[in-house]
Amino acid sequence: MMSSNLFINYSLGAMLTMYKIFGVRFTNFLVNKTAGEVFTSGETVKSLTKDIEELSKRNIKGVGNYVAEGLHSMDER
């Protein structure tokens, strides 16, 4: 999907339209039950922390996107 120009160009508009028609809660549920789990840890910090701990056990580094922009270097905790 992410390699499709159609998807990339229209996904934000589609999401906003779905939010208006179906509501935020139902739309987020649909995203999480389809492709959302491939791209995100989930919708809570608890699920993010759990996933990063699991990846760390396998020596795979992870970072929460919402905090990555404020890091001085990628090795900060």
Secondary structure, 3 states (H helix, E strand, C coil): CCCCHHHHHHHHHHHHHHHHHHCHHHHHHHHHHHHHHHHCCCCCHHHHHHHHHHHHHCCCCCCCHHHHCCCCCCCCC
